[in-house]
């Protein structure tokens, strides 16, 4: 398994955890705009964190 793939998988795992935490927070907020912003932020992280992990992991691991 390449370092990029490992980084992407770790990024996806972190994004999933963060998405769950942001959704729990969104349930406690009263304003609809804030709920929407928290959920959109969680979804955007599913795109960004695996991509960052793909490119950053080879530099960290040294492949």
C-alpha positions as CSV (number, residue, x, y, z in Angstrom):
1,X,0.0,0.0,0.0
2,X,1.5,3.3,-1.0
3,X,2.0,6.2,1.4
4,X,-0.4,8.4,-0.6
5,X,-3.2,5.8,-0.2
6,X,-2.5,5.5,3.5
7,X,-2.7,9.3,3.9
8,X,-6.0,9.4,1.9
9,X,-7.5,6.7,4.1
10,X,-6.4,8.5,7.3
11,X,-7.8,11.7,5.9
12,X,-11.1,10.0,5.2
13,X,-11.2,8.6,8.7
14,X,-10.6,11.9,10.2
15,X,-13.2,13.5,8.0
16,X,-15.8,10.9,9.1
17,X,-15.1,11.5,12.7
18,X,-15.2,15.3,12.3
19,X,-18.4,15.0,10.2
20,X,-20.0,13.1,13.1
21,X,-18.9,15.6,15.7
22,X,-20.1,18.5,13.5
23,X,-23.5,16.9,13.1
24,X,-23.8,16.4,16.8
25,X,-23.1,20.0,17.3
26,X,-25.5,21.0,14.5
27,X,-28.3,19.2,16.4
28,X,-27.7,21.4,19.4
29,X,-27.7,24.8,17.5
30,X,-30.9,26.8,17.2
31,X,-30.2,28.8,14.0
32,X,-30.9,27.0,10.7
33,X,-28.0,28.9,8.9
34,X,-25.5,27.6,11.5
35,X,-26.8,24.1,11.1
36,X,-26.4,24.3,7.4
37,X,-22.9,25.7,7.6
38,X,-21.8,23.0,10.0
39,X,-23.1,20.2,7.8
40,X,-21.6,21.8,4.6
41,X,-18.3,22.1,6.4
42,X,-18.4,18.4,7.3
43,X,-19.2,17.4,3.7
44,X,-16.4,19.6,2.3
45,X,-13.9,17.9,4.6
46,X,-14.7,14.6,2.9
47,X,-13.3,16.1,-0.2
48,X,-10.4,18.0,1.2
49,X,-8.9,15.9,3.9
50,X,-8.3,12.7,1.8
51,X,-6.7,14.9,-0.9
52,X,-4.4,16.6,1.6
53,X,-3.5,13.2,3.0
54,X,-2.8,11.8,-0.4
55,X,-0.2,14.6,-1.1
56,X,1.2,15.1,2.4
57,X,1.7,11.5,3.5
58,X,4.6,10.8,1.1
59,X,6.4,13.8,2.5
60,X,5.8,12.8,6.1
61,X,6.6,9.1,5.7
62,X,9.5,9.8,3.3
63,X,8.6,7.6,0.3
